[in-house]
Amino acid sequence: MTDIPRRAVSRTARLASLPLGVAGRATLGLGKRLGGRSAEEVTLELQRRTAEQLFAVLGQLKGGAMKFGQAMSVFEAAFPEDMARPYREALTKLQEAAPPMPGQTVHTVLAQQLGRDWRRRLAEFTDEPAAAASIGQVHRAVWADGRTVAVKVQYPGAGPALIADLTQLARFARMFAVLSPGLDVKPLLAELKARIVEELDYALEADAQRGFARAYADDPEILVPRVVASAPRVLVTEWIDGVPLSAVIARGTRAERDRAGYLLATLHFSAPERAGLLHADPHPGNFRLLPGGRLGVLDFGAVNRLPGGLPEPIGRLCRLALDGDAAAVLEGLRAEGFVRTDMEIDAPRVLNYVLPMLEPLANATFRFSREWMRTQAARIADPRNEAARVGRMLNLPPSYLLIHRVTIGSIGVLCQLGAEAPYRTIVERWQPGFARP
């Protein structure tokens, strides 16, 4: 048996252990409840133990499980605080850490992708990886012309590993409801699987990074490293030094967190207009706060191509909602497919559902927080709430799925940062339709 099949069997075995462990803990919880403990205490302990096992397994895996863990980590702010606090560190590790490839394996991939003379192109190369991604790892090196570069090398067998891990995780989707009732991970897993082919091709990623680099060349606020060389499984870009956003979240000053939040929102809303692209992987491991206050942006494997920029109806309907025009909001949502044509619903109910989510745009400045995120998540997830009942009557059109997921993910990071900024001004400048005509 070769190393790759052995690793695949090991991954499957670890993933298969998850639901069994959850079932066992549920039985244990029932016994403790009969022993006098409250249902709330049992539920909280079940959540804690489930999260402990889940994050421990995801942290050992590459491929799809790590990618899923990274995608989930941006929603950590929505988890109940008693559960989120012990595992915040584990989630952060998923963003930037994975077991490294052996040096000889790395050299083999470099020779296959850059040619047997790859050592002439790379004057210096450090075998120890500087960082890890879900499907590859990054090494610091020096290009032949003296530039310090980042060399991203894809794990051999990354494609089958991604598909196998995501398929296994999809089978256990119900388990994630233990962590956060109302959380449906199936659409996220389906989207990750649908984008595997693009993310596995570093040549496509290089094209996207070149587009971002051109759009933000000499920008005073955002830095995108230029592509130096690319191949289907190896990508060489300029190296940038800075503080990872995960470290800013954990230890940054208020000024640093506010600055990072402002720049992250600026990137999110400006890139579709400036580059025709949306950076679609907003977890903190992909960003650096640089000396001088710029935001360094990494990893362009997941992008949404928006040659016309962000859809104008998003901005227009947000503005109409803030103006209190319930009828116009409902009419616009119907026109865009957010409300099925055969669904009867009162316009004021829809407006009341939407308005709390637009609070960050209602005033000149707003401070995101974990508490705010948890309040919004609970409001729309609890079936006893009016908002949850209205939400079940609405629909998310396929053309908006990725934009919606990236926006919610970016908001999750802003809540982790606790960042205050003039978000309304950013949206007025970059989101079509939001500024008053």
N, C-alpha and C positions, 0 to 999 in steps of 0.2 A: 504493500500500500504506500503510495507516494505521500509527501508532506501535505499537499493541498487537499486530497480526499480525507486524510486524517483530521486536518483542521476543520473540514466541513462536518465530519461526523461529531467531532467534539463540540462545535457550535450548536448543532442540532440537539445533542444530548443536554447541554446546559439550558437551552431554550425550552426543551420539553419538560424540564424539571420545574418550571415556573408554575403552571396551573396546579400541579400536584401539591406544591408547597402552599399555595394559596388555599386549596381545599382543606389541607390539614390544619392550617391556622384558623379557618372558618369553624371547623369542628371544635378546636380548642377554645375559640371565642364563645361558642355556644355553651360549652361546659362552664366557663367562667361566668357567663351571664346567669346560668342556673345557680351558680355559687353565690350570687348576690350582687354582681357587678352590673352597672347600668348598660343599656344598649349603646349609649354615646361613648362610654369608656371602651367597650369592646370594639366598636367601629374604629375609633382612633388608633387602638393598638393594632388592629388588622391593617389599617392603612400604613402605619409605620413599618411593620414587619414586611408587608408587601413591597413597599418602596425600597427597603433595605436590600431585599433579595433581587428585585428588578434592576436597581442601579448597579449592584455588584456584578450581575451577569452582563449587562450592557457594557460596563467598563472594561470587561475582558475581551470584548469582541471588536473586530474590524468590520468592514463592509456595511451591510444594511443596518445592523443593530446599532452600530456607533452613529451612523447617519440619523437613524430614528431618535437616538438619545440626544443628539445635538439639536434636532428639530424640536423635540419636546422640551429641552432645557430653556428655551426662550419663553415658555409658558409657565415656568416655575413660579412666577409672581402670582399666578392665579390659584396656586395650591394653598390649602389652609396653613396658616403660619406654624402651628404646632407640628405639622408634618414636614413643611418645607425647610424649616431651619436646620434639622440634622443632616439633610441631604443636599443642601446648597453646594457644599464643597464637592460632593460626588458628581453633581450635575456639571459644575465648572470643569472638573477633570475630563468629563466626556467631550468638552469643547476643544481641548488642546492636547490630549494625551492618548497614546495607544502603544502596544508593544512594538518595538522597532524591528525592521527587517535585518537579517544578517548582512554584513558588509559585502560579502561575495555575491549575494543575490542582487544587491543594489548595483554593483559593478556590471553584472550580467545584463541587467535592464538598460543601463547607460550605453553599453556596447551595442546592444540590439537597436536602440533608438537613435543614438547620436553618432554611431559608427565606431569601429574598433580604435580609431585615433581620438576617442573622446577625451583622453588625458591631455592632448594638445590643445583642445578647446577650453578645457578647464585647467588653468594653471595650478590651482589648489582645490582640493576637495576634502571636506570633513565627513568621515564615515558616520560619526554619531549624528543622528537626526536632530535638527533644531526644533522641529514641531511635527505633529502628526495631523493628518486629515482623515476623513472617513474612508477614502479609497487610496490613499498614498501618504508619503511622508516627505518632509522638506529638509534639505541639507544646505548648509552655508558653504559657499565656494567662491573662488575668484576666477572670473572669465579671462580669456587670453589677453584682452586689452586692459586688464587691471581693475575692472569694475567688480565690486562685491555683488554676488548674485545669490538668489534663492533657487535651488534646483528641486522641483517637485517630481518625485518618482512614484509611479503607480504600483501598488502591490500586485504581483503576479496572481492571476486568478481572481482579481477583484470583482469582475462581472458576475461570475457564478456565485461568489460569496454574497454579493448584494442581493441577488434575486432569491437565494436560499434563505437568507436571514429575514428579508421582508415577508416572504411567503410564510415562514414560521410565525413571525410576529403577528401577521394578519389572523392566523388561527386563534391567537390568544387575545384578540382585541377586547373581548368582554372583560378580561382581567383588569384592564386599565380603568374601568369604571370604579374599581375598588379605591383607586387613588383619588379620583375626582369624579363624583357622581355626575352624570350628564355628559362626560367627555367621550366623544366618538372619534377614535383614532383611525378608523377605516379609511375615510377620505384622505387623510394625510399619508397613510401607507400607500394607497392607490396612486397618489400623485408622485410620491418618491419613486415608485416602481416605473411609472410612465416616463420619468425623466432620466432613468439610468443610462440609456444609450448616449444621451448628450453629455452627461457628466463623465462618462468613461473616455470620451474623446478629448484629449488635451489640446488637439489642434482647434477644435471648436471653442474651447475655453480661451485659447490664445487670441482668437479672432474677437471674442467678446471683450477681453482685457484690452486689446488694442483700441477698440471703440471707446471704452471708458477713458483710457489714457489720453486719447486725442481730445475728447470732450473736456477733460479737466487739466489739460496741459497748462502749467504755470498758474493754476488756481490757488488763491491765497488761503483757502479753507480745506480743500480736499486733495489728497495726493494718491494717485494710482500709479504703481510702479510699471515701467515699460517692459514689454516682452523682449527678451534678448534672443531666444531660440525656442523652437517648439517641435514636438513630434507627437504621434498619437498617445504615447505613454510617458513622456517626459516633457516638462515645461520649465524653462529657465527665464527668470525675470529679475529685474533689479531688486536688490535687498533694501529693506527699510527697517530702521530701528525705532522702537516706540514702546509704550506701555500697553499691554493687551487690555482690551475693554473689560475682560473678566477681573483684572487686577484693579482697574478703576472702580468697578462695581464694589469690590471687596474692601479697598483701602483708599480710594481716591478722596480728595477734598471735595467739598460741595461745589467749588468753582470748577474743578476738573469734571465732575459728573454733569454739571449743567452744560459745560462746553461740549462734552461728548454727546449729550442728548441733542443739543442744537445742531451739531454737525451731522449726526445720524439722520435726523429728520430732514435736513437740507439735502443730503444725498438721496434719500428715498423719494422726495418729491421733485427734485431737479433732474435726476438722471434720465427719466423718460423723455423729457423735452430736449435736454442737451445731447444725450447719446442715443436716444431711441431705445434704451434698454433699462430694465429694472433689476437691480441686484436682488436676487431672490433667495439668498441664504443669510438671513440677518442675525445669526447667532454671534455672541461676543468674540469668539475665537477668530473671526474674520476681520477684526478692526483693531487698529492701534492709535493711541493718542500720541502724536509726535511732538518732539521738542519744538517750541514755537506755536503750538496750539492747533496744528492741522490734524485732520483725521486721515490715517492711512487705511486704504481699503485693499483687502486680499480676497482671493478665491472667487473666481468668476465662472465656475463650473455650472452654477445654477443661475440662469438669467431668464427674464421674460422679455421677449422682443416686442417693443411697442413703438413702431416707426411713427405713429401718429401721436405719441405721448400718452399720458394718462387719459382715460375716457372722460370727456366733458360732463356727462350726466352725473358723475360722482360729485364733482364740485358744485354743480348747479343744485342738486337735490340736498346737499349739506347746507348750502346757503338758504334755500327755501325752508328747510326744517328749522334752522336757527331763527328765521323770520316768523315762524309759527304758521306757515301756510300749509295746513294739513292736507287740504284738497289737492294742491299742486304736487305735494310730495307723493301722495298715493297715486296720482295720475302718472307721474314720472316713473315710479317703481313698477307700475303695471307695464308701461311702455318698454322698459328695459328687461322685463321678464322676472322681476323679483316677486311679483304677485301673479299667480296663475289667473288666466282670464275667467275661469269658472268659479273663482273664490270670492265670496262676499265678505268684506271686512270694513269696519268703520275707519274713516280717515283719522279721527282723533286718537284712536287706539294705536294706530301705526306711528303717529307722531310721538306719542308718549313712550313707545318702544325705542324709537331712534334717538330722541333728544339726550338722554343721559350719556350715551356713547359719544356725543358731540361736545361734551363739556370742555374738553381741551381747546376747542375752537371758539367758545362762547365769549372769552375774555382776552385781553391783550397778552397775558401770560398765564401759564398753567404749570403746576408741579405734579408730574406723574408719581404714583406710589404703588407699592404692593397692595395696600389697603384698597385703593381705588380699583385696581384690577380685580381683586377678590370680590369686591362688591358687585362689579359688572358681571363677573362670571356666575356668581350666585343668583343674580337677578334673572338671567336668561336660562339658567340650567335647572332651577328648582321648578318642577311641574306645578307646584301650588301657586306660583306667581303668575300674575297677569302677563308679564313680559314673556315668560316661557310659552304661554298659550298663544300669544300673538306670533312669536317666533316660529312655532310649528306651522303657521299658516303662510309663511313666507318661503321663498325659494332663492337659491344662489345660482344664477346662470353660469354655465361652464366658462364663458369668456371672462368672468370676474373671479373665478375660483383662486387662481394664483395670486392676483393682486390682493384679494381679501386675505389670503393666508400670510403673505409677506407683510401686509399692513398690521395685522394682529401680532405677528411675530416681532415686528419692530416696536410696537407699543409695549409688548412684554419686556423688551430690553430697556426701554425708557423707564418702565416701572421699576426694574431692578436697579437702574441708575438713580432713581428718585430725582430725575432731571427736571428743572424748571427752565422754560425758554418761551420766546414769543412765537408759539406754533401757529397761531392764526396768521401772523405776518408771512411766515414761510409758505403756508398754504395759499394765501392770497397771491403770492408772487408766482408760484409754480404750478398750482393745480388749476387746469382749465375749468372755467365755469364758476369758480368760487367767488372771485372778485365781482363786485356789482357792475353790471353793464353800464 
